[in-house]
């Protein structure tokens, strides 16, 4: 793993298990040193937050992009967040960094969103358009996809898909408004009540808070709130009393609330 002059990151072959994890105390100390110009502390902060970048990159999987490329772009967002972070702002670094990492990846996708259409599909589409034009002139009316497909010896489905494939797409990152600096894109106008950035930030904060717990506390919280187990069921499973489960659960929740 290395960083070049332009913040390029090589991660090929490195799994998440090889990435460093920082405690909250370590983050605060490194942020203090980095804000004072300590380059080594800055590098440790970058290395210690690569898991955060990986978790965000996973959100953009399935788009046909190289994961290593998305990771490198996400790291640029992380580096910007570390360099611009205000330790007096009263927020966690991860809360501040997530939108910047997402924004950097979105800009990359916006600039690399060409739709690739196979040569065979393009050829079929152009033949269909030529056939449509010639039949329209001959018959003196608009012709249907079924008629075009019959003339070409193709199925209507193949002809329809081919003709749609060469239509210039409207990008989700097409700007609909710009004031000279910031732009509003089509994507920003689409609603998604299930996968909002606010929910994403909350999930990141929750995972970070869980890391502050001991192994037994994490297991109790997971069983209680993610596996929907009762305190009695948890007590039987891990071999302690229900009273102990209750005490550990309350302490863990209090610690997570303080962190979040």
GUTI-252760 format. One line per 4 residues: number of its first residue (from 1); their letters; for each residue z, x negated, y of N, C-alpha, C, O. Coordinates in pm, whole numbers, always signed. Atoms other than C-alpha are relative to their C-alpha. Layout:
<nodes>
NUM	a	Z X Y Z X Y Z X Y Z X Y  ... $
</nodes>
This chain:
<nodes>
1	xxxx	+0 -84 -118 +0 +0 +0 +0 -88 +124 +86 -175 +139  +4 +86 -117 -101 -153 +332 -56 +78 +118 -126 +177 +102  +47 -60 -123 -171 -65 +691 -82 -104 +74 -39 -218 +92  +85 +88 -77 -459 -218 +885 +19 +25 +148 +110 +96 +190 $
5	xxxx	-11 -10 -145 -519 -243 +1256 -17 +143 +47 +36 +181 +152  +23 -139 -40 -634 +119 +1264 +82 +95 -85 +45 +211 -101  -93 -83 +78 -351 +250 +1048 -59 +47 -131 -14 +148 -186  +55 -40 +128 -566 +268 +735 +103 -23 -108 +173 -125 -109 $
9	xxxx	-99 +7 +107 -355 +334 +426 -70 +0 -134 -153 +87 -160  +53 +4 +135 -446 +235 +71 +108 +48 -95 +215 -14 -105  -101 -54 +91 -263 +448 -187 -54 +18 -141 +14 +75 -226  +61 -21 +131 -500 +441 -484 +92 -51 -111 +136 -166 -109 $
13	xxxx	-81 +40 +114 -300 +436 -806 +149 +4 +22 +225 -26 -70  -144 -5 -28 +38 +482 -637 +47 +145 -7 -2 +229 +68  -52 -135 +15 +231 +793 -750 +116 +25 +94 +167 -67 +157  -109 -35 -90 +496 +978 -556 +130 -67 -40 +217 -89 +45 $
17	xxxx	-124 +63 +43 +763 +814 -768 +18 -138 +59 +129 -192 +60  -8 +133 -59 +680 +485 -600 +26 -1 +148 +34 -107 +210  -20 -9 -144 +740 +612 -249 +149 +7 +34 +227 +70 -36  -140 +8 -42 +1065 +546 -65 +46 +131 +61 -32 +202 +124 $
21	xxxx	-62 -116 -63 +1301 +826 +40 +117 -46 +86 +202 -122 +39  -105 +39 -93 +1527 +786 +343 +106 +108 +10 +74 +227 +5  -106 -96 -30 +1865 +951 +397 -8 +35 +148 -74 -33 +226  +0 -39 -140 +1926 +1132 +723 +60 -109 +89 +11 -134 +199 $
25	xxxx	-63 +107 -77 +2153 +851 +840 -97 -116 +20 -105 -174 +128  +98 +108 -12 +1883 +593 +765 -110 +36 +99 -154 -49 +177  +103 -43 -95 +1625 +797 +955 +47 -13 +144 -25 -64 +229  -52 +5 -137 +1846 +825 +1261 +12 -143 +50 -20 -173 +165 $
29	xxxx	-13 +140 -39 +1917 +452 +1263 -136 -64 +24 -154 -138 +121  +134 +56 -14 +1552 +360 +1214 -69 +55 +124 -141 -19 +193  +59 -59 -119 +1444 +603 +1486 +56 -66 +126 -17 -93 +222  -63 +65 -114 +1694 +447 +1725 -59 -138 +22 -90 -177 +135 $
33	xxxx	+54 +135 -11 +1566 +98 +1648 -149 +2 +38 -194 -79 +118  +143 -7 -29 +1199 +201 +1655 -25 +37 +146 -116 -18 +209  +16 -40 -140 +1238 +370 +1994 +30 -115 +96 -14 -115 +211  -31 +117 -81 +1376 +39 +2121 -103 -112 -18 -89 -221 +37 $
37	xxxx	+108 +97 +16 +1059 -141 +2007 +6 -82 -127 -68 -179 -140  -12 +74 +125 +1164 -261 +1661 -117 +37 -91 -121 +149 -143  +119 -28 +80 +833 -287 +1468 +32 +16 -148 -31 +96 -218  -37 -13 +141 +1000 -334 +1131 +61 +136 -28 +34 +197 -132 $
41	xxxx	-59 -133 +17 +1203 -16 +1179 -109 +107 +0 -102 +203 -76  +113 -94 -6 +884 +169 +1272 -73 +4 -133 -107 +111 -183  +70 +6 +129 +716 +48 +952 +83 +65 -110 +28 +134 -196  -86 -63 +100 +1017 +154 +743 -2 +151 +13 +2 +222 -88 $
45	xxxx	+9 -145 -21 +999 +501 +900 -129 +56 -58 -130 +162 -120  +129 -44 +54 +632 +528 +809 +6 +6 -152 -29 +106 -214  -9 +6 +146 +693 +416 +451 +93 +108 -56 +67 +164 -162  -99 -96 +49 +994 +647 +418 -38 +145 +18 +34 +233 -29 $
49	xxxx	+43 -139 -21 +800 +959 +525 -136 +29 -61 -199 +130 -29  +130 -23 +63 +487 +922 +313 +2 +119 -95 -100 +183 -117  -10 -118 +86 +616 +1189 +75 -31 +126 +79 -92 +220 +27  +27 -114 -87 +601 +1432 +367 -150 +18 +18 -201 +130 +13 $
53	xxxx	+146 -7 -16 +235 +1346 +423 -65 +52 -128 -154 +137 -123  +57 -45 +127 +159 +1393 +53 +21 +149 -22 -69 +217 -72  -26 -143 +19 +323 +1737 +49 -92 +84 +86 -133 +193 +45  +90 -74 -89 +106 +1846 +343 -144 -11 -49 -220 +86 -41 $
57	xxxx	+135 +18 +53 -211 +1700 +192 -26 +100 -114 -136 +152 -128  +16 -97 +109 -148 +1924 -111 -38 +137 +49 -101 +214 -24  +33 -130 -59 -181 +2224 +119 -150 +13 +23 -202 +124 +27  +143 -2 -31 -543 +2127 +189 -85 -36 -122 -203 -68 -107 $
61	xxxx	+76 +31 +121 -645 +2066 -174 -101 +112 -28 -86 +223 +23  +99 -100 +36 -945 +2248 -318 -113 +16 +101 -190 +111 +91  +107 -9 -100 -1175 +2182 -20 -112 -101 -25 -204 -114 +55  +105 +96 +32 -1383 +1915 -189 +12 -132 +72 -79 -215 +64 $
65	xxxx	-19 +126 -73 -1241 +1636 +26 +75 -100 -87 +153 -62 -175  -69 +106 +72 -1120 +1303 -108 +148 -1 +41 +178 -16 +159  -143 -2 -35 -736 +1320 -128 +46 -126 +71 +132 -120 +159  -38 +125 -67 -709 +954 -28 -39 +4 +147 +36 -45 +233 $
69	xxxx	+42 -11 -140 -908 +1027 +289 +95 +91 +78 +134 +59 +190  -91 -92 -68 -686 +1324 +374 +137 -65 +21 +202 -44 +123  -129 +68 -12 -378 +1111 +309 -3 -99 +116 +91 -107 +195  +11 +97 -108 -500 +840 +543 +1 +68 +136 +66 +21 +230 $
73	xxxx	+2 -75 -126 -573 +1096 +815 +139 +55 +30 +185 +51 +144  -136 -52 -19 -231 +1255 +760 +96 -108 +47 +186 -81 +127  -85 +112 -42 -69 +913 +799 -19 -32 +147 +75 -75 +214  +23 +20 -143 -232 +880 +1139 +85 +99 +80 +145 +64 +181 $
77	xxxx	-84 -99 -65 -60 +1205 +1237 +147 -36 -6 +220 -17 +91  -139 +43 +15 +270 +1073 +1101 +32 -112 +97 +136 -110 +162  -22 +113 -90 +236 +750 +1298 +9 +46 +145 +93 -1 +220  -4 -54 -136 +162 +944 +1617 +134 +70 +25 +193 +57 +132 $
81	xxxx	-126 -73 -14 +468 +1162 +1555 +117 -97 +18 +204 -75 +102  -108 +100 -10 +695 +858 +1504 -3 -67 +137 +102 -88 +198  +12 +70 -128 +561 +687 +1816 +37 +89 +118 +83 +40 +221  -25 -91 -112 +603 +999 +2032 +134 +75 -12 +170 +152 +78 $
85	xxxx	-121 -79 +25 +930 +1132 +1885 +109 -34 +100 +136 -151 +130  -111 +15 -94 +1213 +1188 +2131 +130 +24 -74 +157 +136 -117  -125 -13 +76 +1549 +1121 +1965 +98 +95 +66 +193 +141 +2  -90 -90 -72 +1717 +1336 +2231 -47 +145 -4 +13 +231 +59 $
89	xxxx	+58 -134 +0 +1504 +1643 +2154 +81 +99 -82 +68 +220 -64  -84 -90 +78 +1754 +1783 +1904 -70 +62 -119 -24 +166 -168  +69 -51 +118 +1504 +1837 +1618 -15 -113 -101 -6 -231 -67  +21 +99 +104 +1445 +1664 +1287 -140 -62 +14 -233 +5 +62 $
93	xxxx	+130 +65 -6 +1159 +1413 +1266 -102 +77 -81 -216 +93 -37  +94 -73 +85 +1000 +1612 +981 -49 +127 +69 -167 +161 +57  +39 -122 -72 +1000 +1930 +1193 -101 -33 +108 -193 +45 +132  +91 +42 -106 +824 +1742 +1473 -131 -54 -59 -238 -34 -1 $
97	xxxx	+117 +68 +55 +586 +1552 +1245 -97 +94 -71 -218 +72 -68  +87 -87 +79 +454 +1839 +1031 -116 +57 +81 -230 +45 +36  +115 -52 -76 +245 +2008 +1306 -100 -108 +40 -220 -82 +45  +91 +107 -40 +102 +1673 +1414 -83 -47 -119 -202 -77 -104 $
101	xxxx	+74 +40 +120 +5 +1580 +1057 -105 +107 -33 -220 +75 -62  +93 -110 +28 -151 +1924 +1000 -115 -1 +101 -230 +16 +63  +103 +1 -104 -336 +1901 +1332 -100 -111 -20 -220 -92 +1  +90 +113 +23 -478 +1560 +1248 -95 +29 -116 -214 -3 -110 $
105	xxxx	+84 -33 +116 -604 +1682 +909 -100 +109 +36 -216 +102 -5  +92 -106 -41 -752 +1997 +1064 -115 -56 +85 -230 -14 +69  +106 +58 -81 -943 +1790 +1318 -100 -76 -88 -221 -71 -66  +88 +73 +92 -1077 +1571 +1039 -91 +97 -75 -211 +73 -87 $
109	xxxx	+79 -99 +73 -1190 +1876 +840 -102 +67 +91 -213 +98 +48  +92 -62 -96 -1347 +2026 +1151 -121 -89 +22 -233 -39 +36  +108 +94 -25 -1555 +1712 +1201 -78 -37 -126 -181 -104 -118  +64 +35 +128 -1649 +1683 +831 -18 +124 -86 +7 +121 -207 $
113	xxxx	+5 -127 +73 -1716 +2044 +734 -141 +44 -36 -168 +163 -49  +137 -37 +37 -2084 +2027 +646 -3 +67 -137 +62 +22 -231  +14 -73 +127 -2177 +2278 +373 -119 -58 -76 -231 -62 -24  +106 +61 +79 -2379 +2114 +96 -65 +104 -90 +3 +170 -169 $
117	xxxx	+76 -94 +81 -2653 +2327 -63 -95 -80 -88 -165 -169 -39  +85 +75 +92 -2836 +2203 -372 -148 +18 +33 -187 +117 +94  +144 -3 -29 -3208 +2126 -351 -64 +121 -66 -150 +186 -6  +57 -114 +71 -3290 +2392 -613 +27 +131 +73 -60 +218 +81 $
121	xxxx	-35 -122 -74 -3107 +2659 -414 -80 +10 +128 -127 +118 +164  +79 +0 -123 -3283 +2557 -93 -146 +37 -29 -205 +116 +43  +139 -28 +36 -3624 +2564 -264 -19 +149 -30 -116 +210 +16  +9 -141 +32 -3559 +2913 -401 +10 +84 +126 -63 +183 +143 $
125	xxxx	-18 -76 -124 -3442 +3034 -61 -126 -4 +86 -166 +99 +142  +121 +12 -81 -3754 +2902 +116 -116 +78 -63 -195 +140 +8  +104 -78 +68 -3984 +3056 -146 +24 +150 +21 -70 +227 +40  -33 -140 -22 -3799 +3385 -106 -35 +44 +141 -84 +155 +162 $
129	xxxx	+33 -33 -139 -3843 +3376 +272 -151 +12 +19 -198 +103 +87  +145 -7 -10 -4216 +3303 +240 -54 +127 -65 -144 +193 -13  +42 -122 +71 -4254 +3584 -13 +35 +123 +81 -45 +217 +89  -41 -115 -82 -4061 +3823 +210 -96 +21 +116 -137 +134 +145 $
133	xxxx	+89 -12 -115 -4283 +3745 +509 -138 +50 -41 -195 +138 +24  +134 -40 +43 -4609 +3779 +317 -2 +144 -49 -97 +217 -20  -6 -138 +49 -4502 +4105 +146 +21 +98 +115 -32 +209 +112  -23 -88 -115 -4380 +4250 +476 -131 +25 +75 -158 +138 +116 $
137	xxxx	+130 -17 -67 -4721 +4187 +635 -94 +85 -83 -166 +170 -30  +90 -73 +89 -4903 +4323 +332 +35 +148 -10 -53 +233 -9  -44 -138 +20 -4693 +4639 +292 +28 +74 +132 +33 +196 +134  -28 -62 -129 -4620 +4699 +661 +140 +55 +11 +164 +147 +89 $
141	xxxx	-140 -43 -4 -4248 +4744 +601 +89 -111 -49 +42 -210 -105  -97 +97 +52 -3931 +4553 +522 +9 +15 -151 +6 +126 -204  -9 -5 +146 -3902 +4461 +156 +144 -30 -42 +220 -92 +32  -136 +17 +51 -3588 +4460 -56 +13 -130 -77 -87 -192 -114 $
145	xxxx	-26 +119 +80 -3426 +4170 -238 -53 +19 -141 -104 -76 -201  +51 -26 +135 -3520 +4336 -568 -150 -24 -7 -200 -79 -105  +145 +19 -2 -3888 +4335 -469 -36 -148 +10 -129 -195 -55  +24 +144 -12 -3873 +3969 -364 +28 -69 -133 -50 -154 -177 $
149	xxxx	-37 +61 +127 -3697 +3876 -689 -104 +27 -107 -136 -61 -187  +102 -35 +99 -3956 +4062 -897 -126 -82 +21 -189 -127 -75  +121 +78 -29 -4241 +3883 -720 +17 -146 -39 -80 -212 -76  -27 +140 +31 -4075 +3545 -782 +37 -22 -147 +41 -135 -194 $
153	xxxx	-44 +14 +139 -3966 +3618 -1139 +143 -50 -10 +179 -116 -107  -141 +40 -4 -3601 +3560 -1043 +88 +125 -2 +40 +237 +18  -93 -113 -6 -3291 +3777 -1063 +35 +29 +146 +38 -64 +228  -40 -33 -138 -3189 +3964 -744 +124 -77 +45 +136 -115 +161 $
157	xxxx	-122 +72 -34 -2849 +3790 -759 -32 -142 +45 +22 -189 +145  +35 +138 -36 -3004 +3441 -753 -71 -6 +134 -45 -96 +214  +73 -1 -126 -3237 +3530 -469 +93 +27 +117 +85 -38 +221  -94 -34 -107 -2961 +3689 -263 +92 -116 +34 +115 -147 +151 $
161	xxxx	-91 +113 -22 -2725 +3394 -311 -72 -116 +67 -16 -182 +155  +75 +110 -58 -2997 +3143 -226 -28 +24 +147 -15 -67 +229  +31 -32 -139 -3093 +3322 +96 +126 -7 +88 +120 -48 +204  -124 +8 -76 -2730 +3347 +203 +47 -144 +17 +112 -177 +116 $
165	xxxx	-48 +138 -2 -2669 +2979 +125 -59 -81 +114 +3 -175 +162  +62 +79 -106 -2912 +2855 +391 +24 +58 +138 -23 +4 +238  -37 -55 -131 -2777 +3079 +666 +103 -93 +63 +199 -133 -2  -92 +90 -68 -2602 +2861 +923 +139 +61 +3 +157 +168 +62 $
169	xxxx	-134 -59 +5 -2230 +2916 +860 +72 -11 +133 +43 -99 +214  -89 +8 -116 -1976 +2987 +1130 +126 -70 -45 +197 -21 -133  -116 +78 +40 -1705 +2725 +1104 +129 +64 +48 +135 +120 +157  -132 -45 -42 -1340 +2824 +1109 +53 -84 +115 +146 -44 +185 $
173	xxxx	-44 +90 -106 -1303 +2532 +1349 -93 +8 +121 -90 -80 +208  +86 -22 -116 -1566 +2668 +1592 +87 +42 +119 +162 +139 +108  -83 -38 -115 -1405 +2678 +1938 -45 +130 +62 -165 +151 +82  +31 -125 -69 -1387 +3022 +2099 +47 -3 +144 +11 +83 +224 $
177	xxxx	-48 +16 -137 -1212 +2903 +2413 +45 -144 +20 +101 -205 -71  -46 +135 -32 -1145 +2571 +2584 +26 -8 +149 -52 +41 +230  -32 +17 -141 -974 +2483 +2910 -27 -143 +46 +21 -186 +151  +31 +138 -35 -1110 +2129 +2911 +80 -100 -79 +36 -214 -96 $
181	xxxx	-85 +89 +79 -827 +1979 +2704 +28 +60 -137 -12 +5 -240  -33 -66 +126 -697 +2219 +2439 -100 +111 -28 -145 +181 +63  +95 -102 +41 -927 +2448 +2243 +66 +98 -95 +160 +63 -167  -42 -103 +96 -869 +2773 +2052 -116 +19 -96 -229 +43 -53 $
185	xxxx	+104 -9 +101 -1061 +2790 +1725 +6 +135 -71 +106 +206 -64  +5 -126 +75 -1171 +3085 +1511 +116 +8 -97 +176 +114 -114  -110 +3 +96 -913 +2977 +1254 +132 +45 +63 +214 +108 -3  -125 -36 -68 -638 +3025 +1513 +11 +150 +24 +120 +201 +50 $
189	xxxx	+0 -144 -26 -741 +3391 +1554 +19 +82 -127 +33 +204 -121  -13 -70 +127 -708 +3474 +1185 +148 +11 -38 +223 -86 -26  -139 -21 +37 -381 +3622 +1064 +25 -29 -147 -59 +0 -232  -43 +26 +138 -199 +3512 +749 +151 +11 -3 +222 -82 +34 $
193	xxxx	-144 -25 -2 +143 +3663 +705 +74 -69 -113 +197 -74 -113  -66 +60 +116 +208 +3480 +379 +8 -152 +10 +96 -213 -52  +3 +147 -6 +124 +3119 +471 -7 -47 +145 -100 -118 +183  -1 +39 -140 +215 +3072 +835 +57 -140 +16 +127 -190 -72 $
197	xxxx	-55 +132 -27 +296 +2737 +992 +152 +5 +9 +220 -90 -28  -146 -13 -10 +647 +2870 +1062 +64 -3 -138 +166 -68 -159  -53 +2 +136 +703 +2937 +692 -15 -138 -61 +72 -183 -136  +21 +136 +51 +558 +2596 +611 +110 -93 +51 +165 -172 -26 $
201	xxxx	-104 +84 -58 +803 +2429 +849 +135 +31 -62 +214 -59 -90  -127 -38 +61 +1092 +2628 +703 +12 -56 -141 +119 -102 -182  -3 +54 +136 +997 +2521 +351 +23 -151 +1 +97 -203 -82  -22 +145 -13 +979 +2156 +460 +146 -27 +32 +208 -115 -28 $
205	xxxx	-139 +19 -39 +1319 +2185 +628 +95 +29 -117 +195 -41 -135  -84 -34 +115 +1467 +2351 +318 +0 -111 -104 +105 -147 -158  +7 +110 +97 +1342 +2075 +89 +76 -122 +50 +143 -191 -27  -73 +114 -57 +1480 +1811 +327 +150 +23 -11 +226 -69 -43 $
209	xxxx	-143 -30 +7 +1816 +1988 +335 +52 -11 -143 +165 -55 -164  -40 +9 +140 +1828 +2006 -45 +26 -144 -41 +109 -171 -129  -17 +141 +34 +1800 +1627 -56 +136 -53 +41 +179 -158 -8  -131 +45 -44 +2137 +1599 +118 +109 +34 -101 +222 -12 -88 $
213	xxxx	-99 -45 +97 +2312 +1759 -181 +8 -95 -119 -85 -170 -148  -15 +74 +124 +2449 +1597 -492 -78 +69 -110 -125 +182 -93  +81 -53 +109 +2276 +1652 -826 +52 +135 -49 -26 +228 -71  -57 -125 +49 +2518 +1925 -941 -15 +112 +102 -42 +226 +66 $
217	xxxx	+16 -101 -104 +2505 +2105 -606 -144 +50 +6 -169 +170 +21  +141 -40 -1 +2125 +2102 -610 -31 +93 -116 -105 +190 -101  +26 -83 +118 +2125 +2247 -960 +58 +140 +20 -5 +239 -16  -62 -130 -23 +2365 +2525 -859 -83 +82 +99 -107 +201 +76 $
221	xxxx	+80 -71 -100 +2158 +2617 -551 -131 +46 -60 -176 +158 -35  +127 -37 +63 +1837 +2613 -755 +19 +119 -94 -57 +215 -89  -24 -108 +95 +1982 +2833 -1029 +38 +130 +72 -3 +239 +32  -52 -118 -70 +2152 +3067 -781 -108 +73 +79 -116 +196 +76 $
225	xxxx	+91 -64 -95 +1870 +3128 -534 -148 -8 -38 -230 +64 +18  +140 +9 +43 +1549 +3024 -709 -19 +58 -141 -125 +111 -173  +7 -56 +135 +1626 +3126 -1068 +76 +132 -10 +77 +194 -116  -70 -130 -7 +1836 +3431 -960 +109 +15 -106 +126 +122 -166 $
229	xxxx	-111 -5 +94 +2131 +3343 -1183 +128 +42 +71 +144 +16 +190  -131 -33 -55 +2480 +3484 -1129 +90 -122 -9 +60 -217 -82  -94 +111 +7 +2775 +3254 -1070 +58 -15 -140 +81 -127 -186  -52 +6 +136 +2907 +3344 -1414 -100 -67 -94 -62 -148 -178 $
233	xxxx	+103 +60 +85 +2576 +3252 -1580 -12 -150 +27 -32 -229 -65  +9 +142 -35 +2566 +2923 -1391 +119 -76 -57 +105 -186 -109  -121 +64 +51 +2925 +2845 -1489 -13 -28 -150 +24 -136 -196  +18 +18 +143 +2841 +2895 -1857 -105 -107 -29 -91 -184 -125 $
237	xxxx	+109 +93 +26 +2524 +2689 -1831 +40 -145 +25 +3 -233 -52  -33 +140 -32 +2674 +2380 -1666 +142 -39 -42 +182 -154 -27  -127 +33 +60 +3019 +2405 -1823 +117 -15 +96 +204 -99 +74  -115 +0 -91 +3255 +2469 -1530 +40 +144 +24 -28 +236 -23 $
241	xxxx	-47 -136 -24 +3452 +2770 -1409 -82 +67 +111 -149 +0 +190  +71 -73 -106 +3306 +3045 -1189 +56 -35 +138 -18 -40 +236  -62 +36 -127 +3557 +2951 -918 -56 -132 +53 -80 -148 +173  +58 +128 -40 +3422 +2596 -917 -144 +18 +49 -184 -44 +147 $
245	xxxx	+137 -27 -42 +3065 +2726 -895 -1 +59 +141 -81 +19 +225  -8 -64 -130 +3164 +2945 -600 +33 -101 +110 -27 -100 +217  -41 +100 -99 +3334 +2656 -420 -114 -98 +29 -141 -129 +145  +110 +94 -18 +3044 +2416 -478 -118 +64 +73 -185 +0 +154 $
249	xxxx	+110 -72 -66 +2791 +2679 -371 +25 +14 +150 -64 -11 +231  -33 -16 -142 +2971 +2749 -43 -8 -133 +75 -58 -139 +187  +7 +131 -64 +3006 +2379 +33 -144 -47 +19 -179 -104 +122  +140 +43 -7 +2639 +2314 -43 -74 +76 +109 -151 +17 +185 $
253	xxxx	+66 -81 -102 +2521 +2602 +176 +43 -41 +140 -38 -45 +232  -49 +43 -131 +2742 +2487 +462 -65 -132 +42 -102 -150 +158  +62 +129 -30 +2602 +2135 +438 -147 +16 +37 -197 -51 +128  +141 -24 -28 +2243 +2265 +431 -19 +65 +136 -112 +33 +209 $
257	xxxx	+10 -66 -130 +2305 +2488 +732 +20 -101 +113 -50 -97 +214  -23 +104 -103 +2443 +2193 +929 -124 -87 +16 -161 -123 +128  +116 +87 -6 +2140 +1985 +841 -118 +70 +67 -189 +10 +148  +116 -74 -50 +1886 +2258 +924 +22 +50 +143 -66 +114 +200 $
</nodes>
